[in-house]
Amino acid sequence: MSILQSLMEIAEALAVGRSIPLPIVDLCQDLGVEIHRSQTGRARALLVDAKNNPKVLLPLRDKGPAEFTLWERFLIAHELGHLVLHHQGVAKPKNPSEYWKTERLCDAFARWLLVPESRFGELGRQEARTAAHSLNLTRYLESNAGINWAGAAMRVTDWHCDVTFLQLRRELGNTLKVCFCSTPKEIGRKIPISDPLATALVNRGGKRTLEALPAELLGCFPSLSEVSSCVMMGSLTDFRLAVASNPNTRTPSLESDPRLMRESLVSRV
Ligand SMILES: [Zn+2]
C-alpha cells in the first residue's frame, strides 16, 4: 500500500463516528496532541516534539473570535498528517523535492480528514457535472464540513478531475493575481485589469449569486482548454472560479497521481 493510500485510510478511521464538522480539537485531545499559539517564524503552522509530546503551533493572533478559523482547522489537520507520517516511520524529507511531496501528502490527509469519504463521497461523486455544480459543492463543503475554500476545491477535484478552481485577488497596481489554482500551472499569474476576463470579474463581483462567464474570456489561462462551462463568485477584490472541461480531455486518474504534482496549500497560499 502506498503512503497516500495509508493516509487516506487513517484519515477515514480517525473521522469515523465523529460529528461533522469534524471536532478537530477533540480529535487532537484524543491523540494526545496539544494546540498552542506561538511564534512560528515563516511557517504557517508547525508540529513539534512529535515523538514525546506532540504540539501543533499556530501563529499568534491578536484579534478575531476565539475559535479556530476554517484555514486554521486545515492547518491543524495538515500538521496531524505530519504526525501520522512520523508514526508510520516515514523519514523526514532530505531535499526540496521530498519536502514538497511531504507537504502535498499532508494537504491530502487534511482534506480527507475534514471531508471524509464515508460522509461526503457519495454526494461528491454525483454532484459535479457543470462548473456551477462544482462551485456550489465547494461552498457546501465550506459550510458543512468546516474546511477552507481552497481545501474544499482540492477535495472536489479528488472526485472530478475535469474541473479546475482558481482564486484571484485584485492587487495594487490594478492587476488580478491567481493566488490559488487546483492545478499548479496558473498559480502566480498576473492579469492586467484591462484584460477582458478581469473586466468581467470586476463587473460581476459583489453579487451573492453565481455568475456564468463565457469560455472565450479564459484565453489568459493557457493551461485551460476544451472548457465546457465557467462560473465565478466573488467580492469586488476576491474572485473564485470553477472551470469545467470537456470530460474527454480529463487528466489521468488520481491513482496515477496528478494531485501529488500540485502545489501545497499550506506552503503557498
Ligand atoms: Zn507541512
Residues whose N, C-alpha, C, O or C-beta is under 5 A from the ligand:
A	BS01	ZN	E103 C106
